[in-house]
Amino acid sequence: MVPFKSPSRSESYDLMGEKAAIAALADAGIDYGQVQHAYVGYVYGDSTSGQAALYGVGQTGIPIVNVNNACATGSSALFLARQAVESGAVDCVLALGFEQMQRGALGTHWSDRPTPFDRFDEVMHAVQGRDESPFAAQYFGGAGRQYQEKYGIAPETFARISVKARRHAANNPYAVFRDQVTVEEVMASPHIYGPLTRLQCCPPTCGAAAAVICSAEFARKHGLDASVVIKAQAMTTDSASTFDSADMMNLVGYGMAKAAADQVYEAAGVAPEDIRVVELHDCFTTNELITYEGLGLTPEGTAEKFIADGDNTYGGRVVTNPSGGLLSKGHPLGATGLAQCAELVWQLRGQAEARQVEDVKLALQHNIGVGGAAVVTLYEKVS
């Protein structure tokens, strides 16, 4: 990946994408001519932006598929790349994600047609009324408020996640925000919606990340590092319960993430207790908290104790977002899923430097997008 940056300091998407792809190829020890397919993810960009980025790497005539799946775009590209290799159709594939974002809150870009969020908005407005706050904050702030009302947790519990994110990001040279904050500073930052304050919301970010996925036979033939494999992966979308239950947590992806995680655990024959490091989708502190339970890292209703006991960080049961997560590393939508992949591969290889989690054999990734998509991936160190 390339260092993530704020929109005012960013290069253009094609240059970031080109640099991330070249870095991934160099890490793999292959050249672009050996890549047979490429899957390229981004949300905000014109059609064939993927070609514009990869043509800077080479023009080899391979299929390049552009992917747009909301905030799960990067891991959706990874999902397609893994499927292509696992099916036997190809032996070596590149997954690339990038985003050149604009400043300010997310918004829709087409005023002359229905938005993909109309069905979601109907449920949200029925549950919590209408508000002028940024729409993503209304979704995830509403989910956090619902959890808070159900279990009676203190608002400072969410703020502690921001503090933890900054502490982790301090050791990540790729992260946007590496300065430390206190619970008091997080709580004193401007109120956004529900329990959310500004320092509990991920920033608009620009960046790119990439991964090379190949078959075991290709790796052996070319003498590549095959020490990290995708052990299991699942992708889900919304079910009828998302819209029938008047449940804000389900509306932002709790149900589909849980379903994907359950599929991964079953396919891999592992339990949540076996996981020691996770990169999860903390677009807002509220989503990180509910995701602890969605992924089975702690039983339902126990997230506050999980946080208070330090079980979500170094020295605890499972290190969540050692990279700093979306809150501190940043969230360039198309790149996020592949940046999570990069961090976990580095963790499994023992290359995470000051962020390194001890004795990592399995690593879990969770990436969601409202609208909706959830991708959960389990990586394993095999040699």
N, C-alpha and C positions, 0 to 999 in steps of 0.2 A: 504494500500500500504506500501511498504518498502521505506526508503530513497533512492533516486536515486543517483548514483555515476558514476564517470568517469571509463572507462574500466580498468585503472591501479589499482583501489581501490575496484573493485567489487568482490562479491562472484560468484559462478557458478550459472547458470540459474536455476538448479533444487532446490538449497537451497533458492534462492530468491522467486521462485514460491511457494515453500512449505510455507515459512513464510507469504507471502501475503495471501495465501488461509486460513491458520490458523487464521490470523488476521481478515479476513472477516467473518469466521465462528464464531469467538468469538464476534465480533461486532453484528452479527445477533442473537446470543444466541442459536445456534444449534450445533450439532456435525455432523461430516462428514457422519455418517451413515444415516442421514435424507436427504442427497442430492441424487437426482435420476438421474440426468445427469450432465456432466461437459463439457464445451466448452472452449478450451485452445488455446490462440493465441500466435504465435511467427513467426518471419520471417527468422531469421538466426539460423537454428538448424536442426538436423537430425529428421527423422520421429519418431513419438511417443515420442517426448520430453515432451509432455503434461503428458503422463503417468509417465514418470520419475520424474516429479515434484510432481504429486499428489499421487504417491505410497508412498511418504514420509509422507503424511497425513493419508493415509489408503488404504487398498486394499479391496474394497467392491464389486467389480465386476460390477459397473455401467458403462454405455456407456461413453467413453471419446472421444470427437471429437476434432481433431487438426485443427486449422484454420490459414490460411496464406492469407492475403489480403492487402499486402503492409502496408503503414503507418496507414491504417484504420483497421488493424487486431484486435486490442483490442475491438473496438466498433462493429466490425463484430461478434465477439464472444458474445458480449452483445446482439446484434440483434437476433442471433440464440437462445440464452437463453430466451429472452423475448418471442420470437415466440413459443417456446416449452411450456412455462407456459400458455401463452394466448390461445393456441390451446386446452388446457385441457389435453394434453398428459401426463404432469407431474405437480407436485405442487411445487417443490423446485429444483432449478438449481444453479450451480456455474459457473460463468464466470471468467476466469483467463487469464492474459496476462503477458508475461515476455520477456525480451531480454537481452542477453549477447553479447554486441557489441564489435567490434574491433576499435582501434583508426583509425582516418582518415576519409576521405569522403566516402560516400556510393559508392558501386560498384557492378557489376554483378559477379557471381561466376561460370558461366558455359560458357566456350569459344567454345564449340563444337556444339552449337545450337543457333537458333534465340533467341534474348531476347524479353521479353514482351513489350519492349519499342521501337521496330523497327518502328512501325507505328507512334509513337509519335516523334521519332527522325527525321523521314522524314519531318514531318511538321515543327519541330523546325529548322532544317537545311535550309529548304526552306525559312523560315521567317528571320532568323538571322545568317545564315552561320554556319561554324564549328569553334570550339574553344577547347582549351585544359583544360579549367576550369572544376571542378567537374560537372558532368552532372546535378545533382539536382539544383545546383546553376544556371546553364544555363537556366533551365526551369523556375525557380521562379524569377531569376534576369531578365530574358527576359520579364516575365509577368509584373514585376514592371516597367521596362523601357517602355513598351508599355503604361501602365497607365500614367506614367510620361509624355510621349509624347502627349498623348491624352488630358490631363487636365492641363499640364504645372506646376506641383507641384515641390517644391524644394526637392533636395535629402535629406536634413536634416529632412524632414517630416518622412521618413522611420526610420531614426536614433532615433527619439523621441520614437518610439515603443520599441526599445531596452532599452532605459532609463526607460521607464514605467515598462517593464518586470522585470528589476533588482530591481526596487523600490518595486514592489509587492512581489517578491521572498524573499526579506529581511525578511519577516514575515512568511516564509514557511520553517519549519525544514526539509522537504522532498526534497527541491530543491538543485541542484548542485551549481548554481552560485547565491550567495546572496550578493556579494559586489556591491557597487553602481558604475555607470559609468555616464559620461556626454555626451552630444551630440558631443562635440569636440573630446572626446576619441573614441566614436563610429566611427566618420567620419575619424579619423586618423589611425584606425586599418587597416591592410592590405586589399587592394582591391581584391575582389573575382570575381565578374561579374556584369555588368550593374550597378545599384545603390548599390549593396550589398558590404559591407565590412565584415570582419570576425566576428565582434561583432553583426552582423545582421543575423547570421546563427546559427541554433541550433546545439549543440554539440553532438557527439556520446555518448550515455549514456547507462548504464545498470540499470535495475530495474524490479519491478514486482508490479502488482496491481490486485485486485479481487473484485467481488461483488456477493452477494447472491440475487437471484431473486425468489420470491415465489408468490403464489396466495393469494388473500385476505382471502380466507377460511383457508389456511394453517397458515397464520399469526394469525388469530383469535384463531384457535385451539391450537396453541402453545404459545400464549401470546406474540407475537413478536411486535416490533416497526414497525408499518405500516404507519408511518407519511409521507413517501416520496414514490410517485408512478411515474411510467413512464406514462405520460399523452398521449404522441404521439411519434412515431418514424418512420423514413423513411430511406431507403437505395436506392441509385441510382448508376448507372454506366454511362459510356460515351455514348453520342448519336452521330449520324452522324455529327452533327455540330462541335464536338470537332476536327474533322479532315478535315472538308470542309471549315472552315472559316478563316484559317491562323491567328487565334486569340490565342496568347500565354496565355491569361488569361483563356480562355476555355480549353486550353491544360493542364493546371495545376489544373483544377477542379472547376472553377468558375461556369460554367453552371450546372454541376451535383449537386453542393452544393446548388445553388439557387433552383433547382428543388426539392431537398429533403426538404429544409427549407419551401418552399411554401406548400408542402404536409403536413408537420407537423403543420404549422399554420392553414391550412384549417381543418385538422382532429381535432385539439384541440379547434378551435374556438377562437384563440387569435391572436393578432397582434404583430409585432416586438416592438411596443411602450410599450407593457405590460411586456417586459423582462427587468430585472434589473441587471442580472449577466449572463455572458457567458464564457464558456471555449471553445476557438476556436483554430484551427490548425495553429499556428504561427511558422511553421518550418523555415520560413524566414520572416523578417519584411514585405517584399512585399506581402506575402500571407495574413498576418493579415490585412493589409490595404485594399486589394481588397475584403476580406471576410466581412469586415464591410458592404459593399454594397451588396454582395451576400446574406447575411442574412437579409437584409432590415433594418439594424440598423441605416443607414443614406442613403439618396438618392444617386443615381449614380452621380459621379463627385464631391461629397462633403466631401470625407474622410479627406482631408487636414484640412478643417475647423473643422470637428468632432474632430480631434486630437488636433488642436491648441486651441480649446475651452475647452479641458479637459473632453469632453463628453465620453471618453473611460476609465475613471478611477474613483476613489472614489471622490464623490462630483459632478460628472457629471451625464449624463443620464443613462449609463449602464457600469458597471465595467467589463472590458474584461480581462480575464485571471488573476483573483486574485491570483492564484497559482504561477504566474511567467511565466506560459505557457511553451511551448517547448523550447523557447529561453533561459529561465533561470532555470526552473524546470528540464529540460532535455527531451530527446525524445528517450527512449528505445522503438523501434517501436511497438512491440507486447503489451506493457504495457500502451502506451499513452492513448488510448481510455478509459481504465478502471481507469486510474489515473484521467482523466477528470471527470469521473463518481463519483469517491470518493470525489473530491473537491466539486462538486456541491451538493452532498448529505449532506456533512458537512455544506455547506452554508445554505441549506434549514432547517437543524436541528438546526442551530445556534451554531455549534461546530467548526467554522473556526477560533476562537480566534482572533488574531490581524488582520487577513485577512477578518473578517466578514463584509459582506455587509448588511446594515440595511434593515429590512422589506422585506425579500425575500420570495416570494410566488411561483414564477416560475423561472426555471433555464434552459438555453439552452446550448447544447453541439454540437460541430461541429468537425468532424474528417474525414480527407480525405487521400487517397493514390493515387498517379499517377499510372495509369495503367489499370483501375482506379476504385475507389470506394469512395463514400461519405456517411457518416451516420450522421444524425441529430437527436438528441433526446431531448425531452422536459420533464423535471421533474417538479412535482408539490408537494407542501406541502399541505396535506389534513387534518391534525389534529395537 
